């Protein structure tokens, strides 16, 4: 039988299907306790609408692998950060035409305050140009924004730093 951890690590994110929950950093822990599999996940934000699907997909994948007693726990502390996205996950985002996030502001450190348009340009994941513009602060989900490259003229999404 494949380990419960190996099964859980292959479950994909419902909103970013090119990433596994492990790539996204949402999968926190998988343990077997007295015949029961306990999976701990941290949502990207507390109101994440994909959380129900993540739970169901984990339970379903583990059941198909022969694990019948599965509990999925939500762990909110510490809060998820885009820094938890793996290098592999960042590569997969870029390959799918989504600009990966930069480093998130550090807890307890200064939080940048911008009163105007964003100062930092997001590099285009298609051609690499830094000459891009933000079209909308919100993309398909609240954690993504919509941009356009001025060089190749292609639109793209960016996973916001959290």
Kinemage of the C-alpha trace (Angstrom):
@kinemage 1
@onewidth
@group {chain A} dominant
@subgroup {mainchain}
@vectorlist {calphas} color= white
{ca unk a 1} P 0.000 0.000 0.000
{ca unk a 2} L 1.260 3.478 -0.887
{ca unk a 3} L 1.892 5.628 2.191
{ca unk a 4} L -0.876 8.023 3.198
{ca unk a 5} L 1.570 10.913 2.904
{ca unk a 6} L 2.495 9.952 -0.683
{ca unk a 7} L -1.196 9.792 -1.613
{ca unk a 8} L -1.997 13.159 -0.005
{ca unk a 9} L 1.018 14.797 -1.637
{ca unk a 10} L -0.410 13.994 -5.103
{ca unk a 11} L -3.791 15.700 -4.520
{ca unk a 12} L -4.092 18.814 -6.700
{ca unk a 13} L -5.432 22.213 -5.752
{ca unk a 14} L -8.987 22.775 -7.095
{ca unk a 15} L -8.257 26.357 -8.177
{ca unk a 16} L -4.702 25.852 -9.428
{ca unk a 17} L -4.780 22.258 -10.754
{ca unk a 18} L -1.199 22.440 -12.014
{ca unk a 19} L -0.145 22.430 -8.334
{ca unk a 20} L -0.486 19.771 -5.695
{ca unk a 21} L -1.544 20.816 -2.211
{ca unk a 22} L 2.041 20.006 -1.207
{ca unk a 23} L 3.434 22.311 -3.962
{ca unk a 24} L 1.137 25.071 -2.716
{ca unk a 25} L 2.252 24.578 0.882
{ca unk a 26} L -1.317 23.914 2.046
{ca unk a 27} L -0.593 20.304 3.055
{ca unk a 28} L 0.925 20.619 6.525
{ca unk a 29} L 1.082 17.099 7.941
{ca unk a 30} L -0.078 13.534 7.320
{ca unk a 31} L 0.060 10.989 10.118
{ca unk a 32} L -1.373 7.599 10.897
{ca unk a 33} L -2.737 7.277 14.416
{ca unk a 34} L -4.211 3.929 15.455
{ca unk a 35} L -5.455 2.988 11.990
{ca unk a 36} L -6.737 6.501 11.301
{ca unk a 37} L -5.116 8.898 8.834
{ca unk a 38} L -5.013 12.480 10.058
{ca unk a 39} L -4.282 15.142 7.447
{ca unk a 40} L -3.606 18.738 8.430
{ca unk a 41} L -4.080 21.541 5.921
{ca unk a 42} L -3.796 25.305 6.157
{ca unk a 43} L -5.960 27.268 3.718
{ca unk a 44} L -4.422 30.111 1.777
{ca unk a 45} L -6.794 32.381 3.690
{ca unk a 46} L -9.484 31.694 6.282
{ca unk a 47} L -12.391 32.283 3.887
{ca unk a 48} L -10.963 30.151 1.084
{ca unk a 49} L -13.939 28.668 -0.807
{ca unk a 50} L -11.798 25.785 -2.100
{ca unk a 51} L -11.294 24.355 1.403
{ca unk a 52} L -14.352 22.081 1.121
{ca unk a 53} L -13.073 20.679 -2.184
{ca unk a 54} L -9.579 20.179 -0.796
{ca unk a 55} L -10.983 18.149 2.099
{ca unk a 56} L -13.196 16.045 -0.166
{ca unk a 57} L -10.365 15.423 -2.657
{ca unk a 58} L -8.001 14.316 0.126
{ca unk a 59} L -10.582 11.964 1.659
{ca unk a 60} L -11.452 10.547 -1.786
{ca unk a 61} L -7.812 9.993 -2.821
{ca unk a 62} L -6.980 8.291 0.474
{ca unk a 63} L -10.125 6.115 0.309
{ca unk a 64} L -9.203 4.998 -3.235
{ca unk a 65} L -5.754 4.059 -1.891
{ca unk a 66} L -7.353 1.867 0.808
{ca unk a 67} L -7.457 4.279 3.749
{ca unk a 68} L -11.007 4.200 5.117
{ca unk a 69} L -10.731 6.217 8.337
{ca unk a 70} L -9.555 9.708 7.347
{ca unk a 71} L -9.825 12.967 9.244
{ca unk a 72} L -8.848 16.273 7.623
{ca unk a 73} L -8.064 19.003 10.127
{ca unk a 74} L -7.776 22.697 9.369
{ca unk a 75} L -4.777 24.363 11.004
{ca unk a 76} L -4.938 28.164 11.009
{ca unk a 77} L -1.768 28.981 12.944
{ca unk a 78} L 0.684 29.821 11.742
{ca unk a 79} L -1.187 31.456 8.877
{ca unk a 80} L -0.330 30.299 5.364
{ca unk a 81} L 2.091 32.442 3.397
{ca unk a 82} L 3.083 32.407 -0.257
{ca unk a 83} L 6.602 31.645 0.981
{ca unk a 84} L 5.351 28.085 1.554
{ca unk a 85} L 4.925 27.511 -2.189
{ca unk a 86} L 7.741 25.170 -3.198
{ca unk a 87} L 10.274 25.966 -5.920
{ca unk a 88} L 8.640 23.220 -7.977
{ca unk a 89} L 5.269 24.903 -7.425
{ca unk a 90} L 6.659 28.274 -8.505
{ca unk a 91} L 8.044 26.677 -11.689
{ca unk a 92} L 4.685 25.023 -12.409
{ca unk a 93} L 2.867 28.352 -11.984
{ca unk a 94} L 5.226 30.071 -14.416
{ca unk a 95} L 4.927 27.186 -16.908
{ca unk a 96} L 1.139 27.609 -16.757
{ca unk a 97} L 1.468 31.333 -17.519
{ca unk a 98} L 0.826 32.521 -13.947
{ca unk a 99} L 3.456 34.761 -12.378
{ca unk a 100} L 4.572 33.248 -9.066
{ca unk a 101} L 4.659 35.451 -5.976
{ca unk a 102} L 7.720 37.269 -4.748
{ca unk a 103} L 8.818 36.941 -1.107
{ca unk a 104} L 6.038 37.866 1.336
{ca unk a 105} L 6.468 40.613 3.947
{ca unk a 106} L 7.925 39.175 7.171
{ca unk a 107} L 5.746 38.921 10.311
{ca unk a 108} L 6.706 41.609 12.776
{ca unk a 109} L 8.603 43.451 10.066
{ca unk a 110} L 7.584 46.546 8.188
{ca unk a 111} L 4.589 46.080 5.921
{ca unk a 112} L 4.907 48.163 2.762
{ca unk a 113} L 2.105 50.695 2.355
{ca unk a 114} L 1.326 51.871 -1.156
{ca unk a 115} L -1.234 54.571 -1.737
{ca unk a 116} L -0.927 54.590 -5.502
{ca unk a 117} L -0.418 52.001 -8.208
{ca unk a 118} L 1.960 49.156 -7.372
{ca unk a 119} L 5.604 50.195 -7.602
{ca unk a 120} L 6.998 46.730 -8.334
{ca unk a 121} L 6.256 45.340 -11.747
{ca unk a 122} L 5.502 41.638 -11.978
{ca unk a 123} L 7.701 39.883 -14.568
{ca unk a 124} L 5.804 38.329 -17.455
{ca unk a 125} L 5.800 34.515 -17.090
{ca unk a 126} L 5.650 34.126 -20.890
{ca unk a 127} L 8.515 36.340 -22.138
{ca unk a 128} L 10.212 37.480 -18.903
{ca unk a 129} L 9.738 41.197 -19.544
{ca unk a 130} L 9.503 43.500 -16.528
{ca unk a 131} L 7.437 45.979 -18.566
{ca unk a 132} L 4.029 44.888 -17.312
{ca unk a 133} L 0.937 46.579 -15.930
{ca unk a 134} L -1.730 45.567 -13.443
{ca unk a 135} L -5.177 45.495 -15.060
{ca unk a 136} L -7.165 44.363 -12.027
{ca unk a 137} L -6.191 43.796 -8.390
{ca unk a 138} L -8.424 40.705 -8.460
{ca unk a 139} L -8.236 37.840 -10.922
{ca unk a 140} L -10.144 34.553 -11.041
{ca unk a 141} L -9.742 34.312 -7.260
{ca unk a 142} L -9.043 36.893 -4.543
{ca unk a 143} L -5.457 35.651 -4.202
{ca unk a 144} L -4.607 36.455 -7.838
{ca unk a 145} L -4.379 39.699 -9.806
{ca unk a 146} L -4.629 40.291 -13.566
{ca unk a 147} L -1.734 41.823 -15.509
{ca unk a 148} L -0.650 42.453 -19.095
{ca unk a 149} L 2.807 42.453 -20.595
{ca unk a 150} L 3.547 45.569 -22.629
{ca unk a 151} L 6.178 43.730 -24.702
{ca unk a 152} L 4.390 40.543 -25.792
{ca unk a 153} L 0.881 41.985 -25.101
{ca unk a 154} L -0.196 38.778 -23.368
{ca unk a 155} L -2.429 38.928 -20.294
{ca unk a 156} L -1.463 36.843 -17.272
{ca unk a 157} L -2.388 36.263 -13.662
{ca unk a 158} L -0.107 36.752 -10.680
{ca unk a 159} L -0.369 34.987 -7.310
{ca unk a 160} L -0.272 37.825 -4.786
{ca unk a 161} L 2.253 37.802 -1.980
{ca unk a 162} L 0.644 37.032 1.368
